[in-house]
Amino acid sequence: RTYACITPIVLPVGATYYFVALLVYKKQALYVYTPTYESGGRMFPQAVSKTLFALLTSQLTFIGYTLIRKGVFQIILLAPLPFLTVYFTLFIQKRFVEPSKKLSLERAVKIDAQIDQSPEFSHEAYQQPVLTEKASVPVCETDDYILTEVLENLERLQNESTPDSSVDGVM
């Protein structure tokens, strides 16, 4: 991955491999493997720090390659990237990793509940409009007897589907 910018042919091949691997490993993780233990997220900070270190290494490698190729303007634009990566690594360390070592899960849930200022939504807010509309009968020229029967059945079905009706049919 480090030399993907240097040799562009590696990028599509690597992207294809990782896309196929994502599909395969996701299916295996969801349906094949059963976890035998739970770490509680202890490996996540380490994985993030190693990923950011790999990003920093690849940025420095690319800057070095650009220096060899005598790219003056590219180096000016690339120079802030390692500093931003180091700053972000320190920010993540201070903001997430250190508190996770000292803060219990129960306390974190209480803090999140106090901070949470999301507005309350009704349960109908996320329902599809088709599911909340009353059923209707198309207007067409048919026999009045058939239309009356359809309307009676529709009204009976709507009355059965209302929440006021009893669940097990006992009144």
N, C-alpha and C positions, 0 to 999 in steps of 0.2 A: 504494500500500500504506500510506502514511503516514496517510491519512485514513480508513482502514477502520473505525476505532473511532468516528469522528465521523459518518460517513454509512454506516449499516449495510447499505444496498443494494449498496454496492460490494463488500463481503466475499464474498457468494455468487457474484457475477459473476466477480470476480477468482480465487476458488478454483476455479471451473469452468474458467476459461481456463488456469490454471497446471496443473490436473490433466490436461487434454487436451494441453497443451504437453509435459508430462512424458512422456506416452505416446508422442507423436510424436517428440520429440527423443531419447528413450531408444532407440526402434527405429532411428532414423537413425544414432545413435552406434554401435549394436551391429552393424547389418547394411549400412548404406549407405556411410558415410564410412570411409575408411582413413586413419589418422594418418600424416602425412608426416614428422613430427619428434616427438621426446619431450623434454619440458623437465625431466624428473626431479623434478617437484613444485615447481619454483621459483615458480610463480604462486599456489600454494595459500596461503602466508602473506599475500600481498597481497590475495587474494580474501577471506580471513577478516577481515583488518583493515578492508577496505572495507565488508563486511557488518556488522561491529560498529559502525563509524562511522554507517552508515545506521540501525542500531537505536538508537544514542544520539540521533541527530537526530530520529527519530520519537518517542522518549520525551520529549525536550524540547519538541517541537511539541505533543504531547498534554498535557503539563503546562501549557504556555502556554494552550492552548485551555480547559483546566479552570480556570485562573486567570481567564480572561475570563468564563467561565460562573459564577464565584464558588462553585466546589466546594471547600469547605474540607477536608472529610474525605478526599476523593479525593486532594488534593494531599499530604496527610500520608502517605497510603499509597503514592503514586507517587514521592515525593521520593527514597527510597533507590535506585530503579531506575537512574538515570544513574550514580550512584556505583558500584553493583555492576557495571555494564557497563564502566566505566573500569577498575575493579579487575580484571575478567576479561580485558580487553584487555591490560593490563600483565602479568598472569599468563601468558597465552598467549605474549606476546612474550618473556618471560624463560624460560619453560619449553620452548618448542618452536622459536621462530623463531631466536633467537640460537644455540642449539646446532647447528641445522641448517646454519648458515653456516660453522661451524668443524669439524664432525664428519663424517668420511667415511662412506660407506654401509657399507663393510666393518667399520669400527670399531663402528658402530651395531649391526650384526648380531651382533658378538661380545659387546657389552654386553647386548643382549637375550637372548642365549643364556646368559649368566652369571646374569642376573636371573630368567630364566624358572624358576619353581618349580612348574610345573603337574605334577600327578601323572601317572604313566604309565598309560595305559589299554590294555587288550588290544584286538586288532583285532576281536574279536567283540562288543565293548561297544556298538557302534553299528549292528549288524546287526539287521534286523527279526526278531522271534522266529519268524515264519512261515518265514523262509529258513533258520533254524538247526535247526528241528525235523525229525525223521525223518518220512517219509511214513507214513501209516497207512491201513488198509483199514477201511471201515465194516463193522460186524457186521450181517449180514443172513442170512436163511435162503435159501441157494441151493444148487446142486449142489456137492458136494465137489470135483468135477473142475475147475470154473470157479474156485472159491476157491483151490485149490492152484495153478492156473496163474497167477492174479493175484499170489499171494504170492511165487511163484518169480520172476516178472518184476519185482516190486517189490524183492526182495532183490538181483537182478542189477543193477538200476538204482542202488540204493544203493551197491553195491560198486564200480560204475563211477565214481560221483561222489565217492568218498573221495579225499583228497589222496595217499594211499599208492599208488594205482594209477598206472601209468606213463602218461605223456601221449600218446605216439605208439603205444602198444600193443605195443612191443617189450619182451620180458622178459629 
